Amino acid sequence: MADTKPLCPHESFYGNFNINRFEDTGRFSADITIKCATCGEPFRFLGLAAGLDFDKPMVSIDGLELRAPIQPQGEPQLLGHATFVMPSIPVRN
């Protein structure tokens, strides 16, 4: 017989976080996980690449852990890279 257990509506949550300090780099990262408080099902973070980057948020390979770079508010913020986009040139008829 098929399992007739009703689906959990996922109405309340709990999370966990760990702060990492990368020695000799002066960098920090917050690792965050979220689960449903009722059924315990983990939630995935969407729209981010997997891996570790000191300049942008990424996720674990299964998407269940957000790895977000952080820094103390009092430190000056310098961006890790810059970009330039050429404006489009109007087409002549």
PDB file of N, CA, C and O in Angstrom:
ATOM      1  N   MET A   1       0.851  -1.183   0.000  1.00  0.00           N
ATOM      2  CA  MET A   1       0.000   0.000   0.000  1.00  0.00           C
ATOM      3  C   MET A   1       0.889   1.236   0.000  1.00  0.00           C
ATOM      4  O   MET A   1       1.920   1.259   0.672  1.00  0.00           O
ATOM      5  N   ALA A   2       0.501   2.256  -0.742  1.00  0.00           N
ATOM      6  CA  ALA A   2       1.281   3.489  -0.848  1.00  0.00           C
ATOM      7  C   ALA A   2       1.230   4.262   0.456  1.00  0.00           C
ATOM      8  O   ALA A   2       0.258   4.185   1.207  1.00  0.00           O
ATOM      9  N   ASP A   3       2.295   5.009   0.708  1.00  0.00           N
ATOM     10  CA  ASP A   3       2.369   5.851   1.903  1.00  0.00           C
ATOM     11  C   ASP A   3       1.363   6.988   1.747  1.00  0.00           C
ATOM     12  O   ASP A   3       1.426   7.742   0.776  1.00  0.00           O
ATOM     13  N   THR A   4       0.439   7.117   2.693  1.00  0.00           N
ATOM     14  CA  THR A   4      -0.593   8.152   2.609  1.00  0.00           C
ATOM     15  C   THR A   4      -0.335   9.284   3.600  1.00  0.00           C
ATOM     16  O   THR A   4      -1.246  10.049   3.917  1.00  0.00           O
ATOM     17  N   LYS A   5       0.903   9.395   4.092  1.00  0.00           N
ATOM     18  CA  LYS A   5       1.247  10.452   5.025  1.00  0.00           C
ATOM     19  C   LYS A   5       1.062  11.806   4.334  1.00  0.00           C
ATOM     20  O   LYS A   5       1.578  12.001   3.233  1.00  0.00           O
ATOM     21  N   PRO A   6       0.328  12.759   4.961  1.00  0.00           N
ATOM     22  CA  PRO A   6       0.131  14.063   4.322  1.00  0.00           C
ATOM     23  C   PRO A   6       1.463  14.810   4.208  1.00  0.00           C
ATOM     24  O   PRO A   6       2.356  14.651   5.041  1.00  0.00           O
ATOM     25  N   LEU A   7       1.573  15.627   3.157  1.00  0.00           N
ATOM     26  CA  LEU A   7       2.770  16.427   2.960  1.00  0.00           C
ATOM     27  C   LEU A   7       2.859  17.525   4.015  1.00  0.00           C
ATOM     28  O   LEU A   7       1.845  18.108   4.400  1.00  0.00           O
ATOM     29  N   CYS A   8       4.059  17.801   4.475  1.00  0.00           N
ATOM     30  CA  CYS A   8       4.278  18.869   5.453  1.00  0.00           C
ATOM     31  C   CYS A   8       4.131  20.221   4.758  1.00  0.00           C
ATOM     32  O   CYS A   8       4.664  20.399   3.663  1.00  0.00           O
ATOM     33  N   PRO A   9       3.423  21.178   5.362  1.00  0.00           N
ATOM     34  CA  PRO A   9       3.275  22.494   4.737  1.00  0.00           C
ATOM     35  C   PRO A   9       4.492  23.412   4.939  1.00  0.00           C
ATOM     36  O   PRO A   9       4.515  24.526   4.416  1.00  0.00           O
ATOM     37  N   HIS A  10       5.507  22.949   5.697  1.00  0.00           N
ATOM     38  CA  HIS A  10       6.740  23.724   5.936  1.00  0.00           C
ATOM     39  C   HIS A  10       6.411  25.148   6.386  1.00  0.00           C
ATOM     40  O   HIS A  10       6.712  26.113   5.684  1.00  0.00           O
ATOM     41  N   GLU A  11       5.800  25.266   7.545  1.00  0.00           N
ATOM     42  CA  GLU A  11       5.372  26.575   8.039  1.00  0.00           C
ATOM     43  C   GLU A  11       6.318  27.195   9.067  1.00  0.00           C
ATOM     44  O   GLU A  11       6.223  28.392   9.339  1.00  0.00           O
ATOM     45  N   SER A  12       7.223  26.412   9.640  1.00  0.00           N
ATOM     46  CA  SER A  12       8.191  26.974  10.584  1.00  0.00           C
ATOM     47  C   SER A  12       9.560  26.350  10.319  1.00  0.00           C
ATOM     48  O   SER A  12       9.657  25.241   9.795  1.00  0.00           O
ATOM     49  N   PHE A  13      10.601  27.066  10.683  1.00  0.00           N
ATOM     50  CA  PHE A  13      11.948  26.679  10.292  1.00  0.00           C
ATOM     51  C   PHE A  13      12.926  26.882  11.436  1.00  0.00           C
ATOM     52  O   PHE A  13      12.649  27.610  12.389  1.00  0.00           O
ATOM     53  N   TYR A  14      14.055  26.237  11.328  1.00  0.00           N
ATOM     54  CA  TYR A  14      15.185  26.545  12.196  1.00  0.00           C
ATOM     55  C   TYR A  14      16.433  26.506  11.341  1.00  0.00           C
ATOM     56  O   TYR A  14      16.493  25.817  10.322  1.00  0.00           O
ATOM     57  N   GLY A  15      17.408  27.243  11.768  1.00  0.00           N
ATOM     58  CA  GLY A  15      18.634  27.324  10.996  1.00  0.00           C
ATOM     59  C   GLY A  15      19.850  27.142  11.870  1.00  0.00           C
ATOM     60  O   GLY A  15      19.781  27.210  13.097  1.00  0.00           O
ATOM     61  N   ASN A  16      20.949  26.914  11.216  1.00  0.00           N
ATOM     62  CA  ASN A  16      22.228  26.780  11.888  1.00  0.00           C
ATOM     63  C   ASN A  16      23.247  27.582  11.095  1.00  0.00           C
ATOM     64  O   ASN A  16      23.188  27.640   9.867  1.00  0.00           O
ATOM     65  N   PHE A  17      24.176  28.195  11.805  1.00  0.00           N
ATOM     66  CA  PHE A  17      25.246  28.887  11.089  1.00  0.00           C
ATOM     67  C   PHE A  17      26.567  28.675  11.802  1.00  0.00           C
ATOM     68  O   PHE A  17      26.618  28.513  13.021  1.00  0.00           O
ATOM     69  N   ASN A  18      27.622  28.680  11.025  1.00  0.00           N
ATOM     70  CA  ASN A  18      28.988  28.606  11.524  1.00  0.00           C
ATOM     71  C   ASN A  18      29.765  29.733  10.872  1.00  0.00           C
ATOM     72  O   ASN A  18      29.583  30.023   9.690  1.00  0.00           O
ATOM     73  N   ILE A  19      30.629  30.366  11.645  1.00  0.00           N
ATOM     74  CA  ILE A  19      31.483  31.423  11.118  1.00  0.00           C
ATOM     75  C   ILE A  19      32.894  30.857  10.974  1.00  0.00           C
ATOM     76  O   ILE A  19      33.442  30.278  11.912  1.00  0.00           O
ATOM     77  N   ASN A  20      33.469  31.033   9.793  1.00  0.00           N
ATOM     78  CA  ASN A  20      34.824  30.576   9.516  1.00  0.00           C
ATOM     79  C   ASN A  20      35.752  31.777   9.390  1.00  0.00           C
ATOM     80  O   ASN A  20      35.407  32.777   8.761  1.00  0.00           O
ATOM     81  N   ARG A  21      36.922  31.667   9.989  1.00  0.00           N
ATOM     82  CA  ARG A  21      37.957  32.681   9.825  1.00  0.00           C
ATOM     83  C   ARG A  21      39.113  32.009   9.103  1.00  0.00           C
ATOM     84  O   ARG A  21      39.713  31.062   9.611  1.00  0.00           O
ATOM     85  N   PHE A  22      39.417  32.510   7.909  1.00  0.00           N
ATOM     86  CA  PHE A  22      40.477  31.923   7.100  1.00  0.00           C
ATOM     87  C   PHE A  22      41.801  32.574   7.488  1.00  0.00           C
ATOM     88  O   PHE A  22      42.068  33.730   7.160  1.00  0.00           O
ATOM     89  N   GLU A  23      42.614  31.807   8.189  1.00  0.00           N
ATOM     90  CA  GLU A  23      43.889  32.304   8.699  1.00  0.00           C
ATOM     91  C   GLU A  23      44.755  32.849   7.573  1.00  0.00           C
ATOM     92  O   GLU A  23      44.726  32.346   6.450  1.00  0.00           O
ATOM     93  N   ASP A  24      45.515  33.871   7.883  1.00  0.00           N
ATOM     94  CA  ASP A  24      46.478  34.496   6.969  1.00  0.00           C
ATOM     95  C   ASP A  24      45.825  35.189   5.773  1.00  0.00           C
ATOM     96  O   ASP A  24      46.535  35.659   4.884  1.00  0.00           O
ATOM     97  N   THR A  25      44.495  35.266   5.727  1.00  0.00           N
ATOM     98  CA  THR A  25      43.837  35.967   4.624  1.00  0.00           C
ATOM     99  C   THR A  25      43.045  37.176   5.120  1.00  0.00           C
ATOM    100  O   THR A  25      42.779  38.098   4.350  1.00  0.00           O
ATOM    101  N   GLY A  26      42.668  37.179   6.393  1.00  0.00           N
ATOM    102  CA  GLY A  26      41.822  38.242   6.927  1.00  0.00           C
ATOM    103  C   GLY A  26      40.388  38.133   6.458  1.00  0.00           C
ATOM    104  O   GLY A  26      39.624  39.089   6.594  1.00  0.00           O
ATOM    105  N   ARG A  27      40.001  36.993   5.908  1.00  0.00           N
ATOM    106  CA  ARG A  27      38.653  36.787   5.360  1.00  0.00           C
ATOM    107  C   ARG A  27      37.812  35.936   6.310  1.00  0.00           C
ATOM    108  O   ARG A  27      38.330  35.143   7.096  1.00  0.00           O
ATOM    109  N   PHE A  28      36.473  36.133   6.208  1.00  0.00           N
ATOM    110  CA  PHE A  28      35.512  35.390   7.015  1.00  0.00           C
ATOM    111  C   PHE A  28      34.400  34.876   6.115  1.00  0.00           C
ATOM    112  O   PHE A  28      34.155  35.421   5.039  1.00  0.00           O
ATOM    113  N   SER A  29      33.734  33.825   6.565  1.00  0.00           N
ATOM    114  CA  SER A  29      32.614  33.260   5.823  1.00  0.00           C
ATOM    115  C   SER A  29      31.572  32.751   6.813  1.00  0.00           C
ATOM    116  O   SER A  29      31.919  32.214   7.865  1.00  0.00           O
ATOM    117  N   ALA A  30      30.294  32.920   6.474  1.00  0.00           N
ATOM    118  CA  ALA A  30      29.187  32.370   7.258  1.00  0.00           C
ATOM    119  C   ALA A  30      28.596  31.203   6.470  1.00  0.00           C
ATOM    120  O   ALA A  30      28.155  31.373   5.334  1.00  0.00           O
ATOM    121  N   ASP A  31      28.589  30.022   7.077  1.00  0.00           N
ATOM    122  CA  ASP A  31      27.961  28.842   6.476  1.00  0.00           C
ATOM    123  C   ASP A  31      26.598  28.663   7.124  1.00  0.00           C
ATOM    124  O   ASP A  31      26.502  28.540   8.345  1.00  0.00           O
ATOM    125  N   ILE A  32      25.541  28.649   6.314  1.00  0.00           N
ATOM    126  CA  ILE A  32      24.169  28.665   6.822  1.00  0.00           C
ATOM    127  C   ILE A  32      23.385  27.483   6.266  1.00  0.00           C
ATOM    128  O   ILE A  32      23.443  27.201   5.070  1.00  0.00           O
ATOM    129  N   THR A  33      22.642  26.783   7.151  1.00  0.00           N
ATOM    130  CA  THR A  33      21.723  25.722   6.737  1.00  0.00           C
ATOM    131  C   THR A  33      20.351  26.007   7.338  1.00  0.00           C
ATOM    132  O   THR A  33      20.247  26.621   8.400  1.00  0.00           O
ATOM    133  N   ILE A  34      19.293  25.556   6.648  1.00  0.00           N
ATOM    134  CA  ILE A  34      17.906  25.766   7.094  1.00  0.00           C
ATOM    135  C   ILE A  34      17.149  24.459   6.956  1.00  0.00           C
ATOM    136  O   ILE A  34      17.290  23.752   5.958  1.00  0.00           O
ATOM    137  N   LYS A  35      16.333  24.136   7.979  1.00  0.00           N
ATOM    138  CA  LYS A  35      15.481  22.942   7.950  1.00  0.00           C
ATOM    139  C   LYS A  35      14.080  23.297   8.403  1.00  0.00           C
ATOM    140  O   LYS A  35      13.882  24.281   9.116  1.00  0.00           O
ATOM    141  N   CYS A  36      13.096  22.488   7.985  1.00  0.00           N
ATOM    142  CA  CYS A  36      11.723  22.624   8.451  1.00  0.00           C
ATOM    143  C   CYS A  36      11.680  22.172   9.913  1.00  0.00           C
ATOM    144  O   CYS A  36      12.166  21.089  10.241  1.00  0.00           O
ATOM    145  N   ALA A  37      11.110  22.984  10.778  1.00  0.00           N
ATOM    146  CA  ALA A  37      11.032  22.644  12.200  1.00  0.00           C
ATOM    147  C   ALA A  37      10.042  21.522  12.471  1.00  0.00           C
ATOM    148  O   ALA A  37      10.132  20.868  13.509  1.00  0.00           O
ATOM    149  N   THR A  38       9.107  21.285  11.574  1.00  0.00           N
ATOM    150  CA  THR A  38       8.102  20.241  11.773  1.00  0.00           C
ATOM    151  C   THR A  38       8.609  18.872  11.334  1.00  0.00           C
ATOM    152  O   THR A  38       8.564  17.915  12.107  1.00  0.00           O
ATOM    153  N   CYS A  39       9.092  18.773  10.095  1.00  0.00           N
ATOM    154  CA  CYS A  39       9.476  17.458   9.557  1.00  0.00           C
ATOM    155  C   CYS A  39      10.986  17.260   9.435  1.00  0.00           C
ATOM    156  O   CYS A  39      11.444  16.146   9.183  1.00  0.00           O
ATOM    157  N   GLY A  40      11.762  18.334   9.612  1.00  0.00           N
ATOM    158  CA  GLY A  40      13.212  18.228   9.546  1.00  0.00           C
ATOM    159  C   GLY A  40      13.802  18.223   8.144  1.00  0.00           C
ATOM    160  O   GLY A  40      15.011  18.045   7.989  1.00  0.00           O
ATOM    161  N   GLU A  41      12.981  18.413   7.127  1.00  0.00           N
ATOM    162  CA  GLU A  41      13.500  18.399   5.756  1.00  0.00           C
ATOM    163  C   GLU A  41      14.406  19.604   5.508  1.00  0.00           C
ATOM    164  O   GLU A  41      14.011  20.736   5.785  1.00  0.00           O
ATOM    165  N   PRO A  42      15.624  19.375   4.987  1.00  0.00           N
ATOM    166  CA  PRO A  42      16.513  20.492   4.689  1.00  0.00           C
ATOM    167  C   PRO A  42      16.050  21.269   3.461  1.00  0.00           C
ATOM    168  O   PRO A  42      15.407  20.720   2.566  1.00  0.00           O
ATOM    169  N   PHE A  43      16.388  22.550   3.436  1.00  0.00           N
ATOM    170  CA  PHE A  43      16.067  23.418   2.308  1.00  0.00           C
ATOM    171  C   PHE A  43      17.330  23.720   1.524  1.00  0.00           C
ATOM    172  O   PHE A  43      18.410  23.870   2.096  1.00  0.00           O
ATOM    173  N   ARG A  44      17.182  23.809   0.191  1.00  0.00           N
ATOM    174  CA  ARG A  44      18.290  24.148  -0.702  1.00  0.00           C
ATOM    175  C   ARG A  44      18.315  25.646  -0.966  1.00  0.00           C
ATOM    176  O   ARG A  44      17.277  26.309  -0.970  1.00  0.00           O
ATOM    177  N   PHE A  45      19.509  26.164  -1.183  1.00  0.00           N
ATOM    178  CA  PHE A  45      19.693  27.537  -1.642  1.00  0.00           C
ATOM    179  C   PHE A  45      19.780  27.492  -3.163  1.00  0.00           C
ATOM    180  O   PHE A  45      20.544  26.701  -3.717  1.00  0.00           O
ATOM    181  N   LEU A  46      19.010  28.328  -3.835  1.00  0.00           N
ATOM    182  CA  LEU A  46      18.890  28.289  -5.290  1.00  0.00           C
ATOM    183  C   LEU A  46      19.613  29.454  -5.954  1.00  0.00           C
ATOM    184  O   LEU A  46      19.811  30.507  -5.349  1.00  0.00           O
ATOM    185  N   GLY A  47      19.999  29.249  -7.197  1.00  0.00           N
ATOM    186  CA  GLY A  47      20.519  30.322  -8.026  1.00  0.00           C
ATOM    187  C   GLY A  47      21.978  30.666  -7.823  1.00  0.00           C
ATOM    188  O   GLY A  47      22.447  31.675  -8.350  1.00  0.00           O
ATOM    189  N   LEU A  48      22.715  29.849  -7.068  1.00  0.00           N
ATOM    190  CA  LEU A  48      24.128  30.122  -6.816  1.00  0.00           C
ATOM    191  C   LEU A  48      24.986  28.960  -7.285  1.00  0.00           C
ATOM    192  O   LEU A  48      24.557  27.807  -7.249  1.00  0.00           O
ATOM    193  N   ALA A  49      26.186  29.263  -7.721  1.00  0.00           N
ATOM    194  CA  ALA A  49      27.122  28.220  -8.128  1.00  0.00           C
ATOM    195  C   ALA A  49      27.678  27.512  -6.885  1.00  0.00           C
ATOM    196  O   ALA A  49      27.686  28.078  -5.792  1.00  0.00           O
ATOM    197  N   ALA A  50      28.135  26.285  -7.063  1.00  0.00           N
ATOM    198  CA  ALA A  50      28.729  25.515  -5.971  1.00  0.00           C
ATOM    199  C   ALA A  50      30.212  25.822  -5.873  1.00  0.00           C
ATOM    200  O   ALA A  50      30.886  26.020  -6.883  1.00  0.00           O
ATOM    201  N   GLY A  51      30.713  25.861  -4.643  1.00  0.00           N
ATOM    202  CA  GLY A  51      32.135  26.068  -4.418  1.00  0.00           C
ATOM    203  C   GLY A  51      32.370  27.021  -3.266  1.00  0.00           C
ATOM    204  O   GLY A  51      31.520  27.177  -2.390  1.00  0.00           O
ATOM    205  N   LEU A  52      33.530  27.656  -3.274  1.00  0.00           N
ATOM    206  CA  LEU A  52      33.911  28.627  -2.248  1.00  0.00           C
ATOM    207  C   LEU A  52      34.597  29.792  -2.931  1.00  0.00           C
ATOM    208  O   LEU A  52      35.538  29.606  -3.703  1.00  0.00           O
ATOM    209  N   ASP A  53      34.119  31.003  -2.641  1.00  0.00           N
ATOM    210  CA  ASP A  53      34.699  32.207  -3.229  1.00  0.00           C
ATOM    211  C   ASP A  53      34.708  33.269  -2.143  1.00  0.00           C
ATOM    212  O   ASP A  53      33.697  33.463  -1.468  1.00  0.00           O
ATOM    213  N   PHE A  54      35.827  33.961  -1.959  1.00  0.00           N
ATOM    214  CA  PHE A  54      35.924  34.984  -0.921  1.00  0.00           C
ATOM    215  C   PHE A  54      35.175  36.255  -1.278  1.00  0.00           C
ATOM    216  O   PHE A  54      35.039  37.133  -0.427  1.00  0.00           O
ATOM    217  N   ASP A  55      34.680  36.388  -2.513  1.00  0.00           N
ATOM    218  CA  ASP A  55      34.041  37.627  -2.946  1.00  0.00           C
ATOM    219  C   ASP A  55      32.549  37.514  -3.244  1.00  0.00           C
ATOM    220  O   ASP A  55      31.888  38.534  -3.442  1.00  0.00           O
ATOM    221  N   LYS A  56      32.002  36.296  -3.281  1.00  0.00           N
ATOM    222  CA  LYS A  56      30.573  36.172  -3.569  1.00  0.00           C
ATOM    223  C   LYS A  56      29.997  34.916  -2.904  1.00  0.00           C
ATOM    224  O   LYS A  56      30.714  33.942  -2.677  1.00  0.00           O
ATOM    225  N   PRO A  57      28.696  34.949  -2.595  1.00  0.00           N
ATOM    226  CA  PRO A  57      28.054  33.777  -1.987  1.00  0.00           C
ATOM    227  C   PRO A  57      28.043  32.596  -2.951  1.00  0.00           C
ATOM    228  O   PRO A  57      27.867  32.759  -4.159  1.00  0.00           O
ATOM    229  N   MET A  58      28.233  31.413  -2.393  1.00  0.00           N
ATOM    230  CA  MET A  58      28.170  30.173  -3.163  1.00  0.00           C
ATOM    231  C   MET A  58      27.513  29.120  -2.272  1.00  0.00           C
ATOM    232  O   MET A  58      27.234  29.383  -1.103  1.00  0.00           O
ATOM    233  N   VAL A  59      27.268  27.948  -2.811  1.00  0.00           N
ATOM    234  CA  VAL A  59      26.635  26.882  -2.045  1.00  0.00           C
ATOM    235  C   VAL A  59      27.492  25.619  -2.074  1.00  0.00           C
ATOM    236  O   VAL A  59      28.404  25.481  -2.890  1.00  0.00           O
ATOM    237  N   SER A  60      27.170  24.697  -1.156  1.00  0.00           N
ATOM    238  CA  SER A  60      27.797  23.384  -1.168  1.00  0.00           C
ATOM    239  C   SER A  60      27.322  22.634  -2.415  1.00  0.00           C
ATOM    240  O   SER A  60      26.364  23.051  -3.066  1.00  0.00           O
ATOM    241  N   ILE A  61      27.983  21.547  -2.740  1.00  0.00           N
ATOM    242  CA  ILE A  61      27.674  20.811  -3.976  1.00  0.00           C
ATOM    243  C   ILE A  61      26.221  20.329  -4.010  1.00  0.00           C
ATOM    244  O   ILE A  61      25.646  20.204  -5.091  1.00  0.00           O
ATOM    245  N   ASP A  62      25.614  20.056  -2.844  1.00  0.00           N
ATOM    246  CA  ASP A  62      24.213  19.625  -2.806  1.00  0.00           C
ATOM    247  C   ASP A  62      23.239  20.794  -2.643  1.00  0.00           C
ATOM    248  O   ASP A  62      22.025  20.589  -2.637  1.00  0.00           O
ATOM    249  N   GLY A  63      23.762  22.022  -2.511  1.00  0.00           N
ATOM    250  CA  GLY A  63      22.915  23.209  -2.390  1.00  0.00           C
ATOM    251  C   GLY A  63      22.307  23.416  -1.020  1.00  0.00           C
ATOM    252  O   GLY A  63      21.513  24.340  -0.839  1.00  0.00           O
ATOM    253  N   LEU A  64      22.658  22.577  -0.037  1.00  0.00           N
ATOM    254  CA  LEU A  64      22.028  22.656   1.282  1.00  0.00           C
ATOM    255  C   LEU A  64      22.720  23.628   2.229  1.00  0.00           C
ATOM    256  O   LEU A  64      22.181  23.935   3.293  1.00  0.00           O
ATOM    257  N   GLU A  65      23.893  24.113   1.868  1.00  0.00           N
ATOM    258  CA  GLU A  65      24.635  25.029   2.735  1.00  0.00           C
ATOM    259  C   GLU A  65      25.038  26.270   1.944  1.00  0.00           C
ATOM    260  O   GLU A  65      25.694  26.176   0.907  1.00  0.00           O
ATOM    261  N   LEU A  66      24.638  27.425   2.450  1.00  0.00           N
ATOM    262  CA  LEU A  66      25.043  28.693   1.859  1.00  0.00           C
ATOM    263  C   LEU A  66      26.390  29.078   2.452  1.00  0.00           C
ATOM    264  O   LEU A  66      26.567  29.037   3.669  1.00  0.00           O
ATOM    265  N   ARG A  67      27.336  29.449   1.607  1.00  0.00           N
ATOM    266  CA  ARG A  67      28.662  29.895   2.037  1.00  0.00           C
ATOM    267  C   ARG A  67      28.799  31.354   1.633  1.00  0.00           C
ATOM    268  O   ARG A  67      29.118  31.663   0.485  1.00  0.00           O
ATOM    269  N   ALA A  68      28.556  32.250   2.588  1.00  0.00           N
ATOM    270  CA  ALA A  68      28.508  33.677   2.307  1.00  0.00           C
ATOM    271  C   ALA A  68      29.711  34.392   2.901  1.00  0.00           C
ATOM    272  O   ALA A  68      29.935  34.313   4.109  1.00  0.00           O
ATOM    273  N   PRO A  69      30.499  35.095   2.071  1.00  0.00           N
ATOM    274  CA  PRO A  69      31.609  35.868   2.619  1.00  0.00           C
ATOM    275  C   PRO A  69      31.069  37.033   3.455  1.00  0.00           C
ATOM    276  O   PRO A  69      30.081  37.668   3.086  1.00  0.00           O
ATOM    277  N   ILE A  70      31.726  37.300   4.576  1.00  0.00           N
ATOM    278  CA  ILE A  70      31.323  38.396   5.469  1.00  0.00           C
ATOM    279  C   ILE A  70      32.574  39.159   5.896  1.00  0.00           C
ATOM    280  O   ILE A  70      33.693  38.664   5.755  1.00  0.00           O
ATOM    281  N   GLN A  71      32.370  40.385   6.424  1.00  0.00           N
ATOM    282  CA  GLN A  71      33.474  41.146   6.988  1.00  0.00           C
ATOM    283  C   GLN A  71      32.924  42.079   8.047  1.00  0.00           C
ATOM    284  O   GLN A  71      31.747  42.438   8.002  1.00  0.00           O
ATOM    285  N   PRO A  72      33.764  42.483   9.010  1.00  0.00           N
ATOM    286  CA  PRO A  72      33.313  43.438  10.019  1.00  0.00           C
ATOM    287  C   PRO A  72      32.887  44.751   9.356  1.00  0.00           C
ATOM    288  O   PRO A  72      33.493  45.183   8.376  1.00  0.00           O
ATOM    289  N   GLN A  73      31.852  45.373   9.891  1.00  0.00           N
ATOM    290  CA  GLN A  73      31.318  46.601   9.294  1.00  0.00           C
ATOM    291  C   GLN A  73      32.351  47.721   9.255  1.00  0.00           C
ATOM    292  O   GLN A  73      32.340  48.528   8.326  1.00  0.00           O
ATOM    293  N   GLY A  74      33.231  47.788  10.227  1.00  0.00           N
ATOM    294  CA  GLY A  74      34.190  48.877  10.309  1.00  0.00           C
ATOM    295  C   GLY A  74      35.326  48.818   9.303  1.00  0.00           C
ATOM    296  O   GLY A  74      36.061  49.794   9.156  1.00  0.00           O
ATOM    297  N   GLU A  75      35.490  47.710   8.611  1.00  0.00           N
ATOM    298  CA  GLU A  75      36.564  47.599   7.629  1.00  0.00           C
ATOM    299  C   GLU A  75      36.140  48.223   6.304  1.00  0.00           C
ATOM    300  O   GLU A  75      34.993  48.069   5.885  1.00  0.00           O
ATOM    301  N   PRO A  76      37.065  48.932   5.637  1.00  0.00           N
ATOM    302  CA  PRO A  76      36.713  49.484   4.320  1.00  0.00           C
ATOM    303  C   PRO A  76      36.441  48.356   3.332  1.00  0.00           C
ATOM    304  O   PRO A  76      37.148  47.348   3.312  1.00  0.00           O
ATOM    305  N   GLN A  77      35.425  48.537   2.526  1.00  0.00           N
ATOM    306  CA  GLN A  77      35.048  47.499   1.575  1.00  0.00           C
ATOM    307  C   GLN A  77      35.674  47.783   0.224  1.00  0.00           C
ATOM    308  O   GLN A  77      35.401  48.806  -0.404  1.00  0.00           O
ATOM    309  N   LEU A  78      36.509  46.871  -0.207  1.00  0.00           N
ATOM    310  CA  LEU A  78      37.097  46.956  -1.534  1.00  0.00           C
ATOM    311  C   LEU A  78      36.586  45.784  -2.344  1.00  0.00           C
ATOM    312  O   LEU A  78      36.658  44.639  -1.899  1.00  0.00           O
ATOM    313  N   LEU A  79      36.075  46.058  -3.519  1.00  0.00           N
ATOM    314  CA  LEU A  79      35.559  44.996  -4.362  1.00  0.00           C
ATOM    315  C   LEU A  79      36.709  44.194  -4.947  1.00  0.00           C
ATOM    316  O   LEU A  79      37.773  44.742  -5.236  1.00  0.00           O
ATOM    317  N   GLY A  80      36.495  42.891  -5.122  1.00  0.00           N
ATOM    318  CA  GLY A  80      37.532  42.007  -5.621  1.00  0.00           C
ATOM    319  C   GLY A  80      37.816  42.169  -7.099  1.00  0.00           C
ATOM    320  O   GLY A  80      38.875  41.756  -7.571  1.00  0.00           O
ATOM    321  N   HIS A  81      36.892  42.761  -7.837  1.00  0.00           N
ATOM    322  CA  HIS A  81      37.085  42.917  -9.274  1.00  0.00           C
ATOM    323  C   HIS A  81      36.188  44.043  -9.788  1.00  0.00           C
ATOM    324  O   HIS A  81      35.242  44.455  -9.117  1.00  0.00           O
ATOM    325  N   ALA A  82      36.493  44.522 -10.958  1.00  0.00           N
ATOM    326  CA  ALA A  82      35.684  45.562 -11.579  1.00  0.00           C
ATOM    327  C   ALA A  82      35.315  45.115 -12.986  1.00  0.00           C
ATOM    328  O   ALA A  82      36.031  44.324 -13.601  1.00  0.00           O
ATOM    329  N   THR A  83      34.210  45.616 -13.488  1.00  0.00           N
ATOM    330  CA  THR A  83      33.795  45.293 -14.849  1.00  0.00           C
ATOM    331  C   THR A  83      33.408  46.574 -15.573  1.00  0.00           C
ATOM    332  O   THR A  83      33.086  47.587 -14.951  1.00  0.00           O
ATOM    333  N   PHE A  84      33.445  46.510 -16.866  1.00  0.00           N
ATOM    334  CA  PHE A  84      33.026  47.628 -17.699  1.00  0.00           C
ATOM    335  C   PHE A  84      32.228  47.050 -18.856  1.00  0.00           C
ATOM    336  O   PHE A  84      32.664  46.100 -19.507  1.00  0.00           O
ATOM    337  N   VAL A  85      31.074  47.616 -19.107  1.00  0.00           N
ATOM    338  CA  VAL A  85      30.215  47.163 -20.196  1.00  0.00           C
ATOM    339  C   VAL A  85      30.130  48.261 -21.228  1.00  0.00           C
ATOM    340  O   VAL A  85      29.793  49.399 -20.900  1.00  0.00           O
ATOM    341  N   MET A  86      30.430  47.938 -22.473  1.00  0.00           N
ATOM    342  CA  MET A  86      30.337  48.907 -23.555  1.00  0.00           C
ATOM    343  C   MET A  86      28.878  49.168 -23.884  1.00  0.00           C
ATOM    344  O   MET A  86      28.104  48.226 -24.056  1.00  0.00           O
ATOM    345  N   PRO A  87      28.492  50.430 -23.973  1.00  0.00           N
ATOM    346  CA  PRO A  87      27.112  50.727 -24.371  1.00  0.00           C
ATOM    347  C   PRO A  87      26.895  50.305 -25.814  1.00  0.00           C
ATOM    348  O   PRO A  87      27.824  50.296 -26.622  1.00  0.00           O
ATOM    349  N   SER A  88      25.661  49.958 -26.122  1.00  0.00           N
ATOM    350  CA  SER A  88      25.372  49.549 -27.485  1.00  0.00           C
ATOM    351  C   SER A  88      25.390  50.759 -28.428  1.00  0.00           C
ATOM    352  O   SER A  88      25.045  51.873 -28.034  1.00  0.00           O
ATOM    353  N   ILE A  89      25.789  50.523 -29.651  1.00  0.00           N
ATOM    354  CA  ILE A  89      25.845  51.588 -30.666  1.00  0.00           C
ATOM    355  C   ILE A  89      24.581  51.475 -31.500  1.00  0.00           C
ATOM    356  O   ILE A  89      24.256  50.396 -31.996  1.00  0.00           O
ATOM    357  N   PRO A  90      23.863  52.585 -31.657  1.00  0.00           N
ATOM    358  CA  PRO A  90      22.633  52.536 -32.471  1.00  0.00           C
ATOM    359  C   PRO A  90      22.938  52.102 -33.905  1.00  0.00           C
ATOM    360  O   PRO A  90      23.965  52.479 -34.468  1.00  0.00           O
ATOM    361  N   VAL A  91      22.063  51.326 -34.478  1.00  0.00           N
ATOM    362  CA  VAL A  91      22.205  50.871 -35.851  1.00  0.00           C
ATOM    363  C   VAL A  91      21.684  51.952 -36.779  1.00  0.00           C
ATOM    364  O   VAL A  91      20.599  52.495 -36.573  1.00  0.00           O
ATOM    365  N   ARG A  92      22.481  52.263 -37.820  1.00  0.00           N
ATOM    366  CA  ARG A  92      22.034  53.265 -38.801  1.00  0.00           C
ATOM    367  C   ARG A  92      21.281  52.574 -39.915  1.00  0.00           C
ATOM    368  O   ARG A  92      21.659  51.494 -40.368  1.00  0.00           O
ATOM    369  N   ASN A  93      20.229  53.203 -40.341  1.00  0.00           N
ATOM    370  CA  ASN A  93      19.428  52.653 -41.450  1.00  0.00           C
ATOM    371  C   ASN A  93      19.808  53.249 -42.774  1.00  0.00           C
ATOM    372  O   ASN A  93      19.229  52.893 -43.800  1.00  0.00           O
TER     373      ASN A  93
END
